[in-house]
Amino acid sequence: MTSILRVDNIKKVSDDSNIINKSGTTVTVGAAGDTSTIAGDVVVSGNIVKSNTLVAADGGNLIAQSGTAITLGASGDTVAVAAGATLIGGVDITWQPTIVTGTTLTAVAGEGYWINTTSNICTITLPSSAVVGNQIIFVDYARTWATNTVTINQNSLNFQGFTSPNPVYDTSGQTLNIVYSGATKGWIPVSDDAVANETPQAIIANFLVIAGGGGGGHDGSGGAGAGGYRASFNSETSGGGGSSENAITLTAGQAYTAVVGAGGAGDTNSGGAGVNGVNSSLAGANITTITSIGGGGAGTGVSGVANGSSGGSGGGAKGSGNGGAGTSNQGFAGKGGLGSYLNGGGGGAGSAGGASINAQGGIGVASTISGSSVFRGGGGVGYFDDNSGKPALAGGAGNGAYINNAGTAVTANTGAGGAGGGASGGIQNGLVGAAGVVILRLPTSQFTGSTSGSPTVSTSGSDTIITFNANGTYTA
């Protein structure tokens, strides 16, 4: 039978001070001023005494709570995490022993990776879900990111506050250390070795691309066609009755090249023809090259039939010749002639050329991309055998020639077609077409100022307009 000793108090013999005392539900160990030491493990059954502070033997805090803030250790202490431990929230980083050499990697929060792009680019997919404080580190293992880049697939979460495009890292020797901040800003680099925003945002730019106009015919001949006309700004139409095109998306750091087509030469030799204008274009990274076709040269010749040439807009005919065709969504056809000295006008961006007493070239199209409404892309006027040449319609073409009088010149950089030559000595030559133009319009907040070729730069409202009257580049 087991013996049980029941007492409420245990006291020292020497001074009768308390060792253990129980009064009701309260148990007191030791007397006032004593130090109580427990050897071995402590097993608690029932409730644990609640305290906001756990103090070390030297009086410094081990754990302290104030409101919702919990502090581990005291000022100056080192808080160590056992090897292999994982802290919820991803604060501790576990470096992966395998070097990443493949083209893809699915990253895990709380891990560090060595990324070797010596042989290929690498796309890293971030976790599809994250909590505040999750952290991931990527290091350029072989210092080759400038040669083969690293792209971060955001996997539906924000990166620096944006959902797209995926950031691309292209600096050799770079270390990317990202921490998840929450849904609004998402992953934020706390260190990425580069001052540039590594999430290049979509730069939406509108354009107007007009090719060079064709050259007029010789010795009482037709007018030339306007250069092809392509536009995206403010829902304004393109040439040939085409709809407004979609704006383009520029990529930060990429160069975009504008090629401005020259106007075609007018015919200077009886029996020849006006020369077509030269194409204009806008090309660069991640956009489909925008090409406008040079305007068709005018039909010519002292006698016989001479057809206008096809082009962005078609050239007008000499005599009974046929007008040239325009290009779909760029310009209209030139007009055929109606007999001797009843010549056709060149097609314009806004309408087809006329013939006989209506021998004007087609009208141009107005655009406000440069900040005010300007007509460009007018067709050249054909020669008419009377005492007053036909006036040009809006679009930059010059007035037509008539007996003993030459036509007038085109307006520069409108892509207008040249007028036909007169029918008298010294004024028979067809007139040269106008050079084209390339115009870009984008938000001033995203304009870098990096251009070549000396374009004209202006502003309208919150936008910057870059006008290339000759070849040049813009780097976004």
Secondary structure as the mmCIF struct_conf table of DSSP 4:
data_model
#
loop_
_struct_conf.conf_type_id
_struct_conf.id
_struct_conf.beg_label_comp_id
_struct_conf.beg_label_asym_id
_struct_conf.beg_label_seq_id
_struct_conf.end_label_comp_id
_struct_conf.end_label_asym_id
_struct_conf.end_label_seq_id
BEND BEND1 ASP A 8 ASP A 8
STRN STRN1 ASN A 9 LYS A 11
TURN_TY1_P TURN_TY1_P1 VAL A 13 ASP A 15
STRN STRN2 ASN A 18 SER A 23
TURN_TY1_P TURN_TY1_P2 GLY A 24 THR A 25
STRN STRN3 THR A 26 VAL A 29
BEND BEND2 GLY A 30 GLY A 30
TURN_TY1_P TURN_TY1_P3 ALA A 32 GLY A 33
BEND BEND3 GLY A 40 GLY A 40
BEND BEND4 GLY A 46 GLY A 46
HELX_LH_PP_P HELX_LH_PP_P1 ASN A 47 LYS A 50
BEND BEND5 ASN A 52 ASN A 52
STRN STRN4 THR A 53 VAL A 55
TURN_TY1_P TURN_TY1_P4 ALA A 57 ASP A 58
BEND BEND6 GLY A 59 GLY A 59
STRN STRN5 ASN A 61 SER A 66
TURN_TY1_P TURN_TY1_P5 GLY A 67 THR A 68
STRN STRN6 ALA A 69 LEU A 72
BEND BEND7 GLY A 73 GLY A 73
TURN_TY1_P TURN_TY1_P6 SER A 75 GLY A 76
TURN_TY1_P TURN_TY1_P7 ALA A 83 GLY A 84
TURN_TY1_P TURN_TY1_P8 ILE A 88 GLY A 89
BEND BEND8 GLY A 90 GLY A 90
BEND BEND9 ASP A 92 ASP A 92
STRN STRN7 THR A 94 TRP A 95
BEND BEND10 PRO A 97 THR A 98
HELX_LH_PP_P HELX_LH_PP_P2 ILE A 99 ILE A 99
STRN STRN8 VAL A 100 VAL A 100
BEND BEND11 GLY A 102 THR A 103
STRN STRN9 THR A 104 THR A 106
TURN_TY1_P TURN_TY1_P9 ALA A 109 GLY A 110
STRN STRN10 GLU A 111 ILE A 115
BEND BEND12 THR A 118 ASN A 120
STRN STRN11 CYS A 122 THR A 125
HELX_LH_PP_P HELX_LH_PP_P3 LEU A 126 PRO A 127
BEND BEND13 SER A 128 SER A 129
TURN_TY1_P TURN_TY1_P10 VAL A 132 GLY A 133
STRN STRN12 GLN A 135 ASP A 140
TURN_TY1_P TURN_TY1_P11 TYR A 141 ALA A 142
BEND BEND14 ARG A 143 ARG A 143
TURN_TY1_P TURN_TY1_P12 TRP A 145 THR A 147
BEND BEND15 ASN A 148 ASN A 148
STRN STRN13 VAL A 150 ASN A 153
TURN_TY1_P TURN_TY1_P13 ASN A 155 SER A 156
BEND BEND16 LEU A 157 LEU A 157
STRN STRN14 PHE A 159 PHE A 159
TURN_TY1_P TURN_TY1_P14 GLN A 160 GLY A 161
STRN STRN15 PHE A 162 PHE A 162
BEND BEND17 PRO A 165 PRO A 165
HELX_LH_PP_P HELX_LH_PP_P4 ASN A 166 PRO A 167
STRN STRN16 VAL A 168 TYR A 169
TURN_TY1_P TURN_TY1_P15 SER A 172 GLY A 173
STRN STRN17 THR A 175 TYR A 180
TURN_TY1_P TURN_TY1_P16 ALA A 183 LYS A 185
STRN STRN18 GLY A 186 GLY A 186
STRN STRN19 TRP A 187 SER A 191
BEND BEND18 ASP A 193 ASP A 193
BEND BEND19 VAL A 195 ALA A 196
BEND BEND20 GLU A 198 THR A 199
HELX_LH_PP_P HELX_LH_PP_P5 PRO A 200 ALA A 202
STRN STRN20 ILE A 203 ILE A 210
HELX_LH_PP_P HELX_LH_PP_P6 ALA A 211 GLY A 217
BEND BEND21 HIS A 218 GLY A 220
HELX_LH_PP_P HELX_LH_PP_P7 GLY A 222 GLY A 228
STRN STRN21 TYR A 229 ALA A 231
HELX_RH_3T_P HELX_RH_3T_P1 PHE A 233 SER A 235
STRN STRN22 GLY A 239 GLY A 239
TURN_TY1_P TURN_TY1_P17 GLY A 240 GLY A 241
HELX_LH_PP_P HELX_LH_PP_P8 GLY A 242 ALA A 247
STRN STRN23 ILE A 248 LEU A 250
TURN_TY1_P TURN_TY1_P18 ALA A 252 GLY A 253
STRN STRN24 ALA A 255 VAL A 259
HELX_LH_PP_P HELX_LH_PP_P9 GLY A 261 ASP A 267
BEND BEND22 ASN A 269 ASN A 269
TURN_TY1_P TURN_TY1_P19 SER A 270 GLY A 271
HELX_LH_PP_P HELX_LH_PP_P10 GLY A 274 ASN A 279
STRN STRN25 SER A 280 GLY A 284
TURN_TY1_P TURN_TY1_P20 ALA A 285 ASN A 286
BEND BEND23 ILE A 287 ILE A 287
STRN STRN26 ILE A 290 SER A 292
HELX_LH_PP_P HELX_LH_PP_P11 ILE A 293 GLY A 299
BEND BEND24 VAL A 302 GLY A 304
STRN STRN27 ALA A 306 ALA A 306
HELX_LH_PP_P HELX_LH_PP_P12 ASN A 307 SER A 310
BEND BEND25 GLY A 311 SER A 313
HELX_LH_PP_P HELX_LH_PP_P13 GLY A 314 ALA A 317
STRN STRN28 LYS A 318 LYS A 318
TURN_TY1_P TURN_TY1_P21 GLY A 319 SER A 320
HELX_LH_PP_P HELX_LH_PP_P14 GLY A 321 ALA A 325
TURN_TY1_P TURN_TY1_P22 SER A 328 ASN A 329
STRN STRN29 GLN A 330 GLN A 330
HELX_LH_PP_P HELX_LH_PP_P15 PHE A 332 GLY A 337
BEND BEND26 GLY A 339 GLY A 339
TURN_TY1_P TURN_TY1_P23 SER A 340 TYR A 341
STRN STRN30 LEU A 342 LEU A 342
HELX_LH_PP_P HELX_LH_PP_P16 ASN A 343 ASN A 343
STRN STRN31 GLY A 344 GLY A 344
HELX_LH_PP_P HELX_LH_PP_P17 GLY A 345 GLY A 347
BEND BEND27 ALA A 349 SER A 351
STRN STRN32 ALA A 355 ALA A 355
HELX_RH_3T_P HELX_RH_3T_P2 SER A 356 ASN A 358
HELX_LH_PP_P HELX_LH_PP_P18 GLN A 360 ILE A 363
STRN STRN33 VAL A 365 SER A 367
TURN_TY1_P TURN_TY1_P24 ILE A 369 SER A 370
BEND BEND28 GLY A 371 SER A 372
STRN STRN34 VAL A 374 ARG A 376
HELX_LH_PP_P HELX_LH_PP_P19 GLY A 378 TYR A 383
STRN STRN35 PHE A 384 PHE A 384
BEND BEND29 ASP A 385 SER A 388
HELX_LH_PP_P HELX_LH_PP_P20 GLY A 389 LEU A 393
TURN_TY1_P TURN_TY1_P25 ALA A 394 GLY A 396
HELX_LH_PP_P HELX_LH_PP_P21 ALA A 397 ALA A 401
STRN STRN36 TYR A 402 TYR A 402
TURN_TY1_P TURN_TY1_P26 ILE A 403 ASN A 404
STRN STRN37 ASN A 405 ASN A 405
HELX_LH_PP_P HELX_LH_PP_P22 ALA A 409 THR A 411
TURN_TY1_P TURN_TY1_P27 ALA A 412 ASN A 413
BEND BEND30 THR A 414 THR A 414
HELX_LH_PP_P HELX_LH_PP_P23 ALA A 416 GLY A 421
BEND BEND31 ALA A 423 SER A 424
TURN_TY1_P TURN_TY1_P28 GLY A 425 GLY A 426
BEND BEND32 ASN A 429 ASN A 429
HELX_LH_PP_P HELX_LH_PP_P24 GLY A 430 ALA A 435
STRN STRN38 VAL A 437 PRO A 443
HELX_RH_3T_P HELX_RH_3T_P3 THR A 444 GLN A 446
STRN STRN39 SER A 450 SER A 452
BEND BEND33 GLY A 453 GLY A 453
STRN STRN40 THR A 456 SER A 460
TURN_TY1_P TURN_TY1_P29 GLY A 461 SER A 462
STRN STRN41 ASP A 463 PHE A 468
BEND BEND34 ASN A 469 ASN A 471
STRN STRN42 GLY A 472 THR A 475
#
